[in-house]
Amino acid sequence: GENVEQHPSTLSVQEGDSAVIKCTYSDSASNYFPWYKQELGKRPQLIIDIRSNVGEKKDQRIAVTLNKTAKHFSLHITETQPEDSAVYFCAASEGNYQLIWGAGTKLIIKP
Amino acid sequence: DGGITQSPKYLFRKEGQNVTLSCEQNLNHDAMYWYRQDPGQGLRLIYYSQIVNDFQKGDIAEGYSVSREKKESFPLTVTSAQKNPTAFYLCASSAQTGNQPQHFGDGTRLSIL
């Protein structure tokens, strides 16, 4: 079955700098890759997603890139702000049944 | 997400007791999911349902049970067989299973008395 690895587990960046979180997946048949943001004690919220027929997608300061050959996808956050501090989860679809989740990255924005 | 309502927000279980967590959605989604999240950890799938009257075990189904009698409802029962139930429980739904975005409720925090 699908396996998703997420790195790093913790990322600390200076406010205004960029942050990059990377996930690798094992199943070449996976075709949907969402990213979620979870603030402390709250529910995960979808921030961006990408499908396998697209290499890159951007939404304001957030972008996701997908490399199907290498089987990895990355979340890029530019001009980081204090409100970007949260845990970020990546996921990959497994067949038509479920999402397989990464372990999460705690993003800390230093003032 | 206003489309998914979980209740209660906090729940306390006595030893040997079964408790039921409610999850209701008004998004007209076919698929629903239950996840368990332990402090500082990721999401682990307990059960999922692709359609009414059908559900499948996830990675950690032991000690839990579900039903899907109505499209909008997917209650989770934490049975006394679940010896370590203290966790944050999240319900989610999607239009279909697999390659669709999942929308989450606000969660139920379960603790042992």
HADDOCK unambig.tbl for C-alpha pairs under 7 A between the chains (distance, minus, plus):
assign (segid A and resid 31 and name CA) (segid B and resid 99 and name CA) 6.90 0.50 0.50
assign (segid A and resid 32 and name CA) (segid B and resid 99 and name CA) 5.18 0.50 0.50
assign (segid A and resid 42 and name CA) (segid B and resid 106 and name CA) 6.36 0.50 0.50
assign (segid A and resid 43 and name CA) (segid B and resid 104 and name CA) 6.21 0.50 0.50
assign (segid A and resid 43 and name CA) (segid B and resid 105 and name CA) 6.46 0.50 0.50
assign (segid A and resid 43 and name CA) (segid B and resid 106 and name CA) 5.15 0.50 0.50
assign (segid A and resid 43 and name CA) (segid B and resid 107 and name CA) 6.59 0.50 0.50
assign (segid A and resid 44 and name CA) (segid B and resid 104 and name CA) 6.52 0.50 0.50
assign (segid A and resid 93 and name CA) (segid B and resid 98 and name CA) 5.37 0.50 0.50
assign (segid A and resid 93 and name CA) (segid B and resid 99 and name CA) 5.41 0.50 0.50
assign (segid A and resid 94 and name CA) (segid B and resid 98 and name CA) 6.26 0.50 0.50
assign (segid A and resid 95 and name CA) (segid B and resid 98 and name CA) 6.26 0.50 0.50
assign (segid A and resid 96 and name CA) (segid B and resid 97 and name CA) 5.77 0.50 0.50
assign (segid A and resid 96 and name CA) (segid B and resid 98 and name CA) 4.15 0.50 0.50
assign (segid A and resid 96 and name CA) (segid B and resid 99 and name CA) 6.46 0.50 0.50
assign (segid A and resid 97 and name CA) (segid B and resid 97 and name CA) 4.81 0.50 0.50
assign (segid A and resid 97 and name CA) (segid B and resid 98 and name CA) 4.28 0.50 0.50
assign (segid A and resid 98 and name CA) (segid B and resid 97 and name CA) 5.70 0.50 0.50
assign (segid A and resid 98 and name CA) (segid B and resid 98 and name CA) 4.25 0.50 0.50
assign (segid A and resid 99 and name CA) (segid B and resid 98 and name CA) 5.90 0.50 0.50
assign (segid A and resid 101 and name CA) (segid B and resid 43 and name CA) 6.78 0.50 0.50
assign (segid A and resid 103 and name CA) (segid B and resid 41 and name CA) 6.78 0.50 0.50
assign (segid A and resid 103 and name CA) (segid B and resid 42 and name CA) 4.90 0.50 0.50
assign (segid A and resid 104 and name CA) (segid B and resid 42 and name CA) 6.04 0.50 0.50
